[in-house]
Amino acid sequence: MYYRVRVKDTIRIPPNKFSEDLDEVVTNIVQKTFEGTMRKAHGIIVVADNIELVGSGIVIHGDGAMYQKVAFDALTFKPELQEVLDAVVCEIVEFGAFCHIGPLDALIHMSQIMNDYVEVDAENEIITGKEKKFTLKTGDPVRARVVAVSLNELSSRESKIGLTMRQPALGSHDWIYAPTEEEEKKKEKKEKKEKKKKRKGKK
């Protein structure tokens, strides 16, 4: 889920930037420093905006740089346990499928893909259900539920997020919106009736 939060922190402004426009320098440093970083309380910072200076900067002896407190609005993304969200399959591997969920990647283990035995073809990047013949491949949009979240503040890429698609109304959009067996039978009956009517009309 996306959130908008107010963040306060300190940045380092190097001496070679003192002659430049301070607001522009601060904006660039804040965006480069914090965008893409992870905070367990808020999730990954996607965008930093509305940046303000807080008080006066401090120059530390022996460093020469200025340390400036700042406050800014952060658009963050933090997946929550049990949250249902849409994702896109980005990679098929031997043990499941990786998906893009916003700015992060999550794993759907092969045991959590569908209520069916599955065959994983990592080389051709496709997963197939043995009985229902449902397929999952890279680029497919899916709907899944978050079942595990472990955010890594040191490296957002090392965060581990687990998803499941085994419950009703979850899975590939092709499965969710596919007609049921009853709907298929009704459709077949309707088509047969229409064919009979056409035949009678020709006679």
Backbone as ProteinMPNN parsed JSONL, in Angstrom:
{"seq_chain_A": "MYYRVRVKDTIRIPPNKFSEDLDEVVTNIVQKTFEGTMRKAHGIIVVADNIELVGSGIVIHGDGAMYQKVAFDALTFKPELQEVLDAVVCEIVEFGAFCHIGPLDALIHMSQIMNDYVEVDAENEIITGKEKKFTLKTGDPVRARVVAVSLNELSSRESKIGLTMRQPALGSHDWIYAPTEEEEKKKEKKEKKEKKKKRKGKK", "coords_chain_A": {"N_chain_A": [[0.838, -1.182, 0.0], [0.405, 2.289, -0.665], [1.692, 5.177, 1.002], [1.664, 8.496, 2.401], [4.001, 10.296, 4.064], [5.578, 12.368, 6.594], [8.924, 13.061, 6.807], [11.846, 13.403, 8.786], [15.291, 14.196, 8.74], [18.912, 14.163, 8.45], [21.198, 15.727, 6.236], [24.289, 15.682, 4.352], [26.105, 18.342, 3.148], [28.462, 18.91, 0.787], [31.552, 20.885, 0.741], [32.163, 21.955, -1.819], [29.739, 22.637, -2.857], [28.785, 24.882, -1.701], [28.737, 27.366, -2.987], [26.678, 27.235, -4.745], [23.103, 27.35, -5.556], [21.322, 27.009, -2.653], [18.771, 25.795, -2.068], [18.298, 24.258, -4.354], [20.506, 22.554, -4.296], [20.058, 21.188, -1.876], [17.613, 19.904, -2.454], [18.39, 18.145, -4.541], [20.275, 16.533, -3.164], [18.714, 15.398, -1.109], [16.839, 13.902, -2.619], [18.539, 12.105, -4.008], [19.718, 10.832, -1.848], [17.655, 9.665, -0.277], [15.486, 8.617, -1.841], [14.38, 5.49, -2.912], [15.394, 4.189, -0.749], [14.987, 2.08, 2.173], [12.747, 1.985, 4.933], [11.783, 0.505, 7.868], [9.529, 1.291, 9.277], [8.03, 2.783, 7.483], [8.312, 1.714, 4.924], [9.502, 1.482, 1.494], [10.95, 4.427, 0.212], [9.594, 6.189, -2.331], [9.242, 8.669, -3.64], [10.569, 11.868, -2.861], [9.511, 14.972, -1.686], [8.449, 18.471, -1.411], [10.478, 19.72, 0.221], [12.068, 20.985, 3.122], [14.256, 23.171, 4.96], [15.461, 22.656, 8.245], [16.11, 24.599, 10.839], [19.516, 25.843, 11.365], [22.464, 24.913, 9.489], [25.246, 22.795, 10.46], [28.737, 22.999, 10.662], [31.236, 20.655, 10.813], [34.272, 20.361, 12.517], [37.262, 19.52, 10.855], [35.999, 18.137, 8.884], [34.616, 19.842, 7.068], [32.328, 19.865, 5.558], [28.783, 20.754, 5.514], [26.317, 19.935, 7.812], [22.97, 19.45, 7.56], [19.736, 19.68, 8.894], [16.706, 18.368, 7.624], [13.289, 18.356, 6.447], [10.809, 16.478, 4.831], [8.172, 15.55, 2.499], [7.275, 12.247, 1.948], [6.505, 9.844, -0.441], [5.623, 6.65, 0.086], [5.972, 3.058, -0.195], [4.604, 0.271, 1.229], [4.173, -3.022, 1.683], [1.521, -4.777, 3.234], [0.724, -7.352, 5.594], [-1.657, -9.781, 4.628], [-2.779, -8.097, 2.796], [-4.427, -7.568, -0.294], [-3.354, -7.385, -3.574], [-2.582, -6.143, -6.897], [-0.292, -7.446, -9.285], [2.573, -7.972, -11.463], [3.877, -10.618, -13.29], [7.302, -11.142, -13.428], [9.408, -12.884, -13.663], [9.99, -16.355, -14.146], [10.933, -19.016, -12.178], [12.552, -22.077, -11.039], [11.394, -22.647, -8.568], [9.089, -21.139, -8.392], [7.378, -18.015, -9.013], [8.485, -14.727, -9.648], [7.278, -11.457, -8.942], [6.467, -8.091, -9.892], [5.556, -5.763, -7.531], [4.417, -2.773, -7.249], [7.195, -0.739, -6.489], [8.75, -2.847, -5.638], [9.862, -6.337, -5.543], [8.264, -9.511, -5.364], [7.768, -12.904, -4.218], [5.994, -15.681, -5.464], [5.646, -18.723, -4.281], [5.908, -21.967, -5.769], [4.104, -23.702, -4.584], [2.089, -22.056, -3.847], [0.775, -21.055, -6.0], [-1.528, -22.064, -7.381], [-4.548, -24.046, -6.828], [-3.729, -26.78, -7.575], [-1.694, -29.36, -8.999], [1.452, -28.341, -10.174], [3.473, -27.75, -13.094], [6.652, -26.622, -13.667], [8.264, -24.787, -16.079], [11.071, -23.475, -16.33], [12.885, -22.715, -18.26], [11.414, -21.984, -20.558], [9.896, -20.185, -19.292], [7.249, -20.594, -18.08], [4.429, -21.698, -16.21], [2.374, -24.454, -15.588], [-0.8, -25.772, -14.767], [-1.56, -29.103, -13.873], [-4.092, -30.419, -13.959], [-6.246, -28.489, -14.358], [-5.099, -27.03, -16.345], [-4.416, -24.366, -16.314], [-2.319, -21.59, -17.04], [0.705, -19.776, -16.308], [2.723, -17.06, -17.037], [5.607, -14.974, -17.848], [4.972, -11.489, -17.678], [2.27, -11.699, -17.262], [-0.608, -10.273, -15.736], [-1.526, -10.42, -12.31], [-3.512, -11.226, -9.385], [-2.913, -11.155, -5.986], [-2.351, -12.255, -2.539], [-0.696, -10.894, 0.265], [1.478, -12.735, 2.239], [3.803, -12.9, 3.664], [6.245, -10.72, 4.992], [9.348, -9.219, 4.989], [11.268, -6.666, 5.487], [14.224, -5.121, 4.325], [16.348, -2.822, 5.572], [18.931, -2.081, 4.898], [19.342, -2.858, 2.275], [17.031, -2.526, -0.119], [16.478, -4.293, -2.164], [17.035, -6.72, -1.112], [14.904, -7.309, 0.441], [12.278, -9.494, 1.497], [9.335, -10.732, 0.262], [6.411, -12.537, 0.427], [3.846, -14.096, -1.513], [0.487, -15.34, -2.095], [-1.748, -17.211, -4.213], [-3.802, -18.935, -3.951], [-6.388, -18.764, -2.971], [-9.98, -18.233, -3.54], [-10.893, -15.952, -6.159], [-8.389, -14.999, -6.527], [-5.293, -14.964, -8.412], [-4.064, -15.401, -11.812], [-5.235, -12.856, -14.003], [-6.498, -13.889, -16.208], [-7.463, -16.315, -15.261], [-9.171, -15.553, -13.208], [-11.18, -14.098, -14.457], [-12.082, -15.92, -16.231], [-14.68, -17.927, -17.712], [-16.86, -19.998, -15.711], [-17.408, -23.614, -15.346], [-20.161, -24.063, -15.393], [-21.061, -21.719, -16.616], [-19.865, -22.061, -19.099], [-21.231, -24.333, -20.02], [-23.842, -23.315, -20.184], [-23.413, -21.434, -22.159], [-22.752, -23.092, -24.319], [-25.192, -24.479, -24.638], [-26.84, -22.356, -25.353], [-25.673, -21.593, -27.77], [-26.172, -23.908, -29.279], [-28.97, -23.862, -29.397], [-29.354, -21.528, -30.874], [-28.2, -22.312, -33.284], [-29.982, -24.341, -34.064], [-32.305, -22.829, -34.451], [-31.509, -21.269, -36.602], [-31.217, -23.25, -38.548], [-33.88, -24.167, -38.794], [-35.006, -21.846, -39.742], [-33.845, -21.677, -42.252], [-35.039, -23.831, -43.531]], "CA_chain_A": [[0.0, 0.0, 0.0], [1.153, 3.549, -0.712], [1.433, 6.122, 2.079], [2.361, 9.782, 2.34], [4.449, 10.572, 5.428], [6.544, 13.452, 6.768], [10.176, 12.482, 7.292], [12.9, 14.334, 9.207], [16.598, 13.548, 8.74], [20.041, 15.085, 8.271], [21.985, 15.482, 5.025], [25.634, 16.259, 4.312], [26.323, 19.195, 1.982], [29.916, 19.048, 0.641], [32.022, 22.274, 0.602], [32.154, 22.429, -3.208], [28.366, 23.017, -3.225], [28.397, 26.079, -0.942], [28.55, 28.528, -3.864], [25.499, 27.004, -5.587], [21.803, 27.646, -4.961], [21.161, 26.074, -1.536], [17.527, 25.027, -2.192], [18.485, 23.276, -5.427], [21.477, 21.576, -3.799], [19.386, 20.377, -0.85], [16.628, 19.056, -3.142], [19.115, 17.071, -5.236], [20.89, 15.621, -2.195], [17.637, 14.65, -0.439], [16.28, 12.914, -3.542], [19.538, 11.064, -4.26], [20.022, 10.129, -0.598], [16.55, 8.934, 0.351], [14.614, 7.887, -2.761], [14.828, 4.116, -3.119], [15.852, 3.587, 0.513], [13.945, 1.373, 2.924], [12.577, 2.22, 6.368], [10.828, -0.51, 8.318], [8.287, 1.918, 9.745], [7.264, 3.387, 6.383], [8.496, 1.017, 3.655], [10.476, 2.075, 0.588], [10.641, 5.807, -0.197], [9.515, 6.253, -3.794], [9.438, 10.069, -4.05], [10.75, 12.879, -1.805], [9.013, 16.246, -2.222], [8.168, 19.505, -0.403], [11.646, 19.672, 1.113], [12.296, 22.205, 3.892], [15.383, 23.192, 5.881], [15.059, 22.754, 9.646], [17.187, 25.241, 11.591], [20.754, 26.176, 10.655], [23.383, 23.802, 9.304], [26.415, 22.742, 11.34], [29.983, 22.576, 10.024], [32.021, 19.886, 11.781], [35.719, 20.582, 12.385], [37.983, 18.401, 10.264], [35.225, 17.601, 7.76], [34.44, 20.931, 6.112], [30.976, 19.832, 5.001], [27.728, 21.25, 6.391], [25.264, 18.961, 8.118], [21.733, 20.224, 7.605], [18.492, 18.946, 9.153], [15.677, 18.629, 6.622], [12.005, 17.665, 6.564], [10.229, 16.353, 3.487], [7.062, 14.619, 2.312], [7.729, 11.043, 1.251], [5.537, 8.852, -0.927], [6.247, 5.363, 0.395], [5.236, 1.828, -0.505], [4.845, -0.741, 2.251], [3.204, -4.12, 1.613], [1.019, -5.183, 4.551], [0.241, -8.732, 5.677], [-3.056, -10.051, 4.24], [-3.217, -7.144, 1.769], [-4.628, -8.105, -1.645], [-2.889, -6.39, -4.535], [-2.296, -6.58, -8.26], [1.132, -7.522, -9.582], [2.907, -8.444, -12.814], [4.917, -11.641, -13.255], [8.512, -10.65, -14.108], [10.372, -13.974, -13.868], [9.611, -17.701, -13.724], [12.093, -19.797, -11.738], [12.197, -23.459, -10.73], [10.606, -22.77, -7.332], [7.916, -20.272, -8.395], [7.335, -16.85, -9.902], [8.713, -13.413, -9.064], [6.346, -10.461, -9.461], [6.628, -6.692, -9.518], [4.45, -5.143, -6.795], [4.899, -1.405, -7.095], [8.643, -0.649, -6.709], [9.425, -4.012, -5.05], [9.588, -7.655, -6.119], [7.76, -10.494, -4.4], [7.799, -14.282, -4.71], [4.892, -16.631, -5.278], [6.235, -20.062, -4.321], [5.135, -22.863, -6.639], [3.029, -24.318, -3.8], [1.073, -21.035, -3.577], [0.32, -20.473, -7.266], [-2.92, -22.464, -7.671], [-5.001, -25.282, -6.195], [-3.497, -27.79, -8.588], [-0.281, -29.704, -9.157], [1.976, -27.492, -11.245], [4.72, -28.076, -13.776], [7.395, -25.382, -13.898], [9.222, -24.811, -17.189], [11.83, -22.236, -16.131], [13.575, -22.359, -19.506], [10.447, -21.269, -21.397], [9.224, -19.256, -18.378], [5.805, -20.84, -18.016], [3.977, -22.648, -15.195], [1.107, -25.022, -16.054], [-1.525, -26.652, -13.857], [-1.712, -30.417, -14.513], [-5.49, -30.795, -14.175], [-7.042, -27.405, -14.935], [-4.359, -26.506, -17.498], [-4.158, -22.933, -16.211], [-0.914, -21.277, -17.252], [1.221, -18.515, -15.787], [3.975, -16.751, -17.735], [6.095, -13.614, -17.621], [4.121, -10.451, -18.258], [0.864, -11.883, -16.871], [-1.085, -9.554, -14.546], [-2.114, -11.34, -11.338], [-3.999, -10.687, -8.117], [-2.371, -12.034, -4.948], [-2.439, -11.795, -1.154], [0.604, -10.876, 0.94], [1.502, -13.673, 3.376], [5.064, -12.763, 4.404], [6.955, -9.464, 4.721], [10.594, -8.997, 5.725], [11.89, -5.529, 4.809], [15.645, -4.954, 4.619], [16.68, -1.401, 5.525], [20.247, -1.871, 4.297], [19.203, -3.036, 0.828], [15.621, -2.791, -0.42], [16.409, -5.449, -3.059], [17.145, -7.927, -0.298], [13.636, -7.514, 1.148], [11.597, -10.721, 1.078], [7.879, -10.621, 0.341], [5.772, -13.753, -0.077], [2.458, -13.949, -1.959], [-0.269, -16.556, -2.408], [-2.874, -17.024, -5.137], [-4.583, -20.173, -3.838], [-7.761, -18.523, -2.539], [-10.908, -17.787, -4.588], [-10.781, -14.572, -6.664], [-6.976, -14.658, -6.697], [-4.631, -15.677, -9.499], [-3.911, -14.656, -13.061], [-6.488, -12.218, -14.426], [-7.137, -14.8, -17.167], [-8.207, -17.334, -14.511], [-10.221, -14.906, -12.411], [-12.289, -13.674, -15.315], [-12.463, -17.017, -17.129], [-16.016, -18.446, -17.382], [-16.908, -21.249, -14.958], [-17.932, -24.744, -16.112], [-21.602, -23.84, -15.575], [-21.211, -20.661, -17.628], [-19.489, -22.653, -20.381], [-22.338, -25.207, -20.434], [-24.948, -22.44, -20.595], [-23.02, -20.828, -23.434], [-22.866, -24.137, -25.329], [-26.626, -24.71, -24.863], [-27.353, -21.194, -26.067], [-25.167, -21.666, -29.147], [-26.89, -25.005, -29.944], [-30.33, -23.378, -29.667], [-29.261, -20.553, -31.958], [-27.932, -23.066, -34.511], [-31.233, -24.998, -34.423], [-33.202, -21.797, -34.966], [-31.016, -20.901, -37.937], [-31.529, -24.37, -39.448], [-35.327, -24.127, -39.02], [-35.256, -20.657, -40.548], [-33.439, -21.976, -43.64], [-36.033, -24.746, -44.111]], "C_chain_A": [[0.883, 1.245, 0.0], [0.718, 4.465, 0.438], [2.143, 7.441, 1.769], [2.703, 10.168, 3.776], [5.424, 11.744, 5.429], [7.786, 12.86, 7.425], [11.15, 13.593, 7.677], [14.222, 13.581, 9.274], [17.675, 14.615, 8.544], [20.811, 14.713, 7.008], [23.358, 16.152, 5.144], [25.795, 17.054, 3.019], [27.835, 19.422, 1.843], [30.329, 20.503, 0.382], [31.956, 22.824, -0.824], [30.757, 22.84, -3.691], [27.933, 24.321, -2.555], [28.097, 27.283, -1.839], [27.308, 28.405, -4.751], [24.218, 27.361, -4.84], [21.483, 26.587, -3.908], [19.913, 25.2, -1.684], [17.668, 23.922, -3.239], [19.434, 22.163, -4.984], [20.817, 20.632, -2.804], [18.388, 19.416, -1.493], [17.312, 17.867, -3.811], [19.689, 16.049, -4.258], [19.83, 14.767, -1.498], [17.098, 13.553, -1.353], [17.26, 11.775, -3.817], [19.8, 10.217, -3.02], [18.895, 9.207, -0.143], [15.643, 8.177, -0.604], [15.196, 6.506, -3.063], [15.346, 3.436, -1.869], [14.669, 3.003, 1.285], [13.947, 1.784, 4.395], [11.474, 1.276, 6.846], [9.492, 0.088, 8.735], [7.405, 2.383, 8.59], [7.347, 2.618, 5.069], [9.53, 1.734, 2.798], [10.025, 3.487, 0.184], [10.712, 5.884, -1.721], [9.839, 7.659, -4.289], [9.599, 10.94, -2.811], [10.393, 14.241, -2.387], [8.745, 17.214, -1.063], [9.258, 19.546, 0.675], [11.864, 21.016, 1.802], [13.544, 22.059, 4.763], [14.865, 23.359, 7.304], [16.239, 23.337, 10.427], [18.393, 25.538, 10.718], [21.642, 24.945, 10.563], [24.569, 23.907, 10.242], [27.623, 22.258, 10.539], [30.846, 21.9, 11.086], [33.513, 20.064, 11.488], [36.409, 19.322, 11.842], [37.271, 17.774, 9.084], [35.098, 18.667, 6.67], [33.058, 20.976, 5.498], [29.983, 20.391, 6.007], [26.678, 20.161, 6.575], [23.977, 19.717, 8.412], [20.54, 19.311, 7.89], [17.449, 19.356, 8.113], [14.394, 17.875, 6.986], [11.406, 17.602, 5.163], [9.054, 15.37, 3.49], [7.577, 13.438, 1.495], [6.533, 10.195, 0.833], [6.208, 7.498, -0.748], [5.348, 4.197, -0.018], [5.61, 0.776, 0.52], [3.781, -1.835, 2.151], [2.811, -4.572, 3.018], [0.537, -6.635, 4.505], [-1.259, -8.805, 5.413], [-3.589, -9.064, 3.19], [-3.354, -7.856, 0.425], [-4.23, -7.023, -2.642], [-2.657, -7.01, -5.903], [-0.799, -6.511, -8.506], [1.316, -7.978, -11.028], [4.048, -9.446, -12.7], [6.126, -11.154, -14.062], [9.535, -11.751, -14.374], [9.801, -15.288, -13.353], [10.888, -18.457, -13.374], [11.615, -21.18, -11.315], [11.303, -23.601, -9.511], [9.407, -21.821, -7.29], [8.02, -19.12, -9.367], [7.609, -15.573, -9.11], [7.791, -12.409, -9.746], [6.767, -9.056, -9.04], [5.377, -6.269, -8.746], [4.895, -3.715, -6.486], [6.4, -1.373, -7.369], [9.427, -1.842, -6.168], [9.085, -5.289, -5.815], [9.137, -8.601, -5.009], [7.769, -11.869, -5.051], [6.487, -14.997, -4.433], [5.514, -18.019, -5.414], [5.326, -20.977, -5.136], [3.967, -23.522, -5.909], [1.874, -23.349, -3.559], [0.477, -20.439, -4.846], [-1.139, -20.805, -7.573], [-3.256, -23.743, -6.925], [-4.93, -26.416, -7.22], [-2.022, -28.173, -8.524], [0.255, -28.903, -10.338], [3.268, -28.045, -11.821], [5.401, -26.764, -14.117], [8.404, -25.597, -15.026], [9.985, -23.492, -17.129], [12.504, -21.77, -17.404], [12.673, -21.544, -20.43], [9.603, -20.281, -20.597], [7.708, -19.385, -18.413], [5.514, -21.895, -16.939], [2.593, -23.129, -15.614], [0.494, -25.917, -14.984], [-1.816, -27.976, -14.549], [-3.159, -30.756, -14.852], [-6.278, -29.704, -14.902], [-6.405, -26.768, -16.163], [-4.232, -24.981, -17.494], [-2.666, -22.697, -16.408], [-0.572, -19.914, -16.65], [2.564, -18.267, -16.453], [4.386, -15.307, -17.471], [5.214, -12.606, -18.361], [2.661, -10.552, -17.869], [0.51, -11.008, -15.668], [-1.782, -10.537, -13.61], [-2.645, -10.562, -10.136], [-3.593, -11.667, -7.016], [-2.546, -11.412, -3.568], [-1.064, -11.904, -0.511], [0.555, -11.784, 2.168], [2.796, -13.599, 4.182], [5.753, -11.467, 3.995], [8.18, -9.368, 5.615], [11.362, -7.911, 4.975], [13.331, -5.355, 5.279], [16.024, -3.484, 4.462], [18.021, -1.125, 4.858], [20.203, -1.979, 2.777], [17.774, -3.433, 0.513], [15.462, -4.017, -1.319], [16.487, -6.77, -2.31], [15.881, -8.188, 0.529], [12.949, -8.766, 0.607], [10.101, -10.602, 1.342], [7.276, -11.866, -0.302], [4.311, -13.513, -0.408], [1.813, -15.323, -2.13], [-1.393, -16.21, -3.374], [-3.828, -18.216, -5.059], [-6.048, -19.947, -3.464], [-8.65, -18.098, -3.728], [-10.708, -16.306, -4.904], [-9.333, -14.085, -6.75], [-6.412, -15.455, -7.866], [-4.412, -14.782, -10.699], [-5.259, -14.044, -13.434], [-7.239, -13.099, -15.422], [-7.95, -15.868, -16.439], [-9.403, -16.716, -13.803], [-11.449, -14.607, -13.259], [-12.702, -14.741, -16.335], [-13.85, -17.541, -16.74], [-15.924, -19.771, -16.635], [-17.459, -22.356, -15.849], [-19.424, -24.564, -16.401], [-21.86, -22.792, -16.655], [-20.873, -21.19, -19.022], [-20.614, -23.536, -20.922], [-23.536, -24.391, -20.92], [-24.679, -21.819, -21.96], [-23.169, -21.836, -24.579], [-24.332, -24.41, -25.674], [-27.234, -23.583, -25.693], [-26.93, -21.227, -27.536], [-25.884, -22.76, -29.938], [-28.307, -24.585, -30.323], [-30.337, -22.416, -30.84], [-29.019, -21.237, -33.306], [-29.197, -23.757, -35.007], [-32.22, -24.016, -35.042], [-32.826, -21.399, -36.388], [-31.358, -21.974, -38.966], [-33.004, -24.383, -39.798], [-35.691, -22.964, -39.937], [-34.902, -20.897, -42.009], [-34.424, -22.89, -44.329], [-37.31, -23.989, -44.463]], "O_chain_A": [[1.965, 1.255, 0.587], [-0.458, 4.521, 0.798], [3.089, 7.489, 0.984], [1.812, 10.347, 4.606], [6.02, 12.073, 4.403], [7.698, 12.233, 8.481], [11.264, 14.6, 6.978], [14.283, 12.468, 9.795], [17.383, 15.809, 8.48], [21.049, 13.536, 6.74], [23.548, 17.071, 5.94], [25.639, 16.509, 1.926], [28.432, 20.069, 2.703], [29.531, 21.278, -0.146], [31.723, 24.017, -1.02], [30.609, 23.336, -4.808], [26.834, 24.811, -2.812], [27.281, 28.13, -1.477], [26.93, 29.36, -5.429], [24.244, 27.64, -3.642], [21.382, 25.403, -4.228], [19.979, 23.992, -1.453], [17.214, 22.796, -3.034], [19.2, 20.986, -5.258], [20.997, 19.416, -2.881], [18.326, 18.245, -1.12], [16.873, 16.726, -3.669], [19.601, 14.843, -4.491], [20.016, 13.564, -1.314], [16.918, 12.413, -0.924], [16.862, 10.611, -3.854], [20.073, 9.021, -3.128], [19.149, 8.096, 0.321], [15.07, 7.164, -0.204], [16.365, 6.381, -3.426], [15.698, 2.257, -1.898], [13.516, 3.382, 1.077], [15.0, 1.914, 5.019], [10.373, 1.256, 6.294], [8.446, -0.538, 8.566], [6.178, 2.379, 8.699], [6.528, 2.847, 4.178], [10.341, 2.505, 3.312], [8.859, 3.704, -0.145], [11.768, 5.669, -2.316], [10.609, 7.83, -5.234], [8.869, 10.782, -1.832], [10.899, 14.627, -3.441], [8.805, 16.833, 0.106], [8.985, 19.421, 1.869], [11.848, 22.062, 1.153], [13.853, 20.969, 5.243], [13.928, 24.123, 7.539], [17.241, 22.658, 10.651], [18.313, 25.491, 9.49], [21.598, 24.058, 11.415], [24.865, 24.983, 10.76], [27.554, 21.252, 9.833], [31.149, 22.489, 12.124], [33.952, 19.931, 10.346], [36.165, 18.212, 12.313], [37.856, 16.971, 8.359], [35.426, 18.429, 5.508], [32.649, 22.01, 4.969], [30.281, 20.496, 7.196], [26.218, 19.55, 5.611], [23.889, 20.502, 9.357], [20.351, 18.296, 7.219], [17.324, 20.531, 7.769], [14.418, 16.894, 7.73], [11.49, 18.565, 4.402], [8.95, 14.493, 4.347], [8.237, 13.62, 0.472], [5.665, 9.873, 1.644], [7.243, 7.228, -1.358], [4.135, 4.342, -0.166], [6.781, 0.427, 0.669], [2.621, -1.606, 2.494], [3.669, -4.731, 3.887], [0.004, -7.085, 3.49], [-2.029, -7.987, 5.915], [-4.73, -9.19, 2.747], [-2.495, -8.654, 0.051], [-4.705, -5.89, -2.567], [-2.55, -8.228, -6.048], [-0.119, -5.621, -7.995], [0.357, -8.321, -11.718], [5.073, -9.155, -12.082], [5.995, -10.797, -15.233], [10.425, -11.585, -15.207], [9.209, -15.343, -12.275], [11.814, -18.529, -14.181], [10.411, -21.429, -11.241], [10.537, -24.559, -9.412], [8.764, -21.705, -6.247], [8.663, -19.225, -10.412], [7.041, -15.361, -8.039], [7.546, -12.484, -10.951], [7.347, -8.86, -7.972], [4.262, -6.403, -9.251], [5.668, -3.49, -5.555], [6.847, -1.92, -8.377], [10.656, -1.845, -6.236], [8.154, -5.323, -6.619], [9.579, -8.496, -3.864], [7.776, -11.988, -6.276], [5.942, -14.935, -3.331], [5.864, -18.446, -6.514], [4.113, -20.775, -5.181], [2.959, -23.864, -6.528], [0.801, -23.761, -3.118], [-0.24, -19.44, -4.789], [-1.902, -19.929, -7.98], [-2.365, -24.445, -6.446], [-5.953, -26.936, -7.665], [-1.196, -27.394, -8.047], [-0.401, -28.796, -11.374], [4.045, -28.711, -11.137], [4.817, -25.9, -14.771], [9.276, -26.462, -14.946], [9.612, -22.516, -17.78], [12.678, -20.569, -17.615], [13.101, -20.547, -21.012], [8.713, -19.626, -21.138], [6.987, -18.438, -18.727], [6.263, -22.86, -16.784], [1.731, -22.319, -15.957], [1.191, -26.723, -14.368], [-2.271, -27.983, -15.693], [-3.431, -31.319, -15.913], [-6.9, -29.962, -15.932], [-7.065, -26.061, -16.925], [-3.973, -24.372, -18.532], [-1.843, -23.512, -15.991], [-1.423, -19.036, -16.505], [3.44, -19.132, -16.446], [3.608, -14.517, -16.936], [4.779, -12.832, -19.49], [1.887, -9.624, -18.103], [1.245, -10.998, -14.68], [-2.544, -11.392, -14.062], [-2.281, -9.41, -9.904], [-3.888, -12.859, -7.098], [-2.845, -10.226, -3.432], [-0.352, -12.886, -0.715], [-0.306, -11.621, 3.033], [2.88, -14.172, 5.268], [5.839, -11.147, 2.81], [8.074, -9.426, 6.84], [12.018, -8.179, 3.968], [13.622, -5.432, 6.473], [16.023, -2.957, 3.349], [18.224, -0.042, 4.309], [20.935, -1.28, 2.076], [17.347, -4.542, 0.835], [14.443, -4.706, -1.257], [16.058, -7.808, -2.813], [15.806, -9.189, 1.241], [13.026, -9.063, -0.585], [9.661, -10.401, 2.474], [7.598, -12.203, -1.442], [3.61, -12.812, 0.323], [2.5, -16.333, -2.287], [-1.923, -15.098, -3.373], [-4.578, -18.473, -6.001], [-6.867, -20.851, -3.625], [-8.154, -17.667, -4.769], [-10.392, -15.509, -4.02], [-9.08, -12.91, -7.012], [-6.967, -16.479, -8.263], [-4.556, -13.562, -10.617], [-6.304, -14.652, -13.205], [-8.468, -13.066, -15.479], [-9.0, -16.287, -16.926], [-10.499, -17.275, -13.797], [-12.588, -14.828, -12.848], [-13.556, -14.502, -17.189], [-14.168, -17.595, -15.552], [-15.025, -20.572, -16.888], [-17.919, -22.096, -16.96], [-19.897, -24.867, -17.496], [-22.749, -22.946, -17.493], [-21.512, -20.817, -20.006], [-20.922, -23.506, -22.113], [-24.164, -24.723, -21.926], [-25.572, -21.694, -22.798], [-23.645, -21.495, -25.662], [-24.683, -24.554, -26.845], [-28.029, -23.815, -26.604], [-27.723, -20.93, -28.429], [-26.177, -22.581, -31.121], [-28.792, -24.898, -31.411], [-31.217, -22.478, -31.698], [-29.55, -20.815, -34.334], [-29.472, -23.772, -36.206], [-32.887, -24.328, -36.029], [-33.682, -21.217, -37.254], [-31.737, -21.671, -40.097], [-33.363, -24.584, -40.958], [-36.566, -23.08, -40.795], [-35.573, -20.385, -42.905], [-34.648, -22.781, -45.534], [-38.264, -24.587, -44.963]]}, "name": "protein", "num_of_chains": 1, "seq": "MYYRVRVKDTIRIPPNKFSEDLDEVVTNIVQKTFEGTMRKAHGIIVVADNIELVGSGIVIHGDGAMYQKVAFDALTFKPELQEVLDAVVCEIVEFGAFCHIGPLDALIHMSQIMNDYVEVDAENEIITGKEKKFTLKTGDPVRARVVAVSLNELSSRESKIGLTMRQPALGSHDWIYAPTEEEEKKKEKKEKKEKKKKRKGKK"}
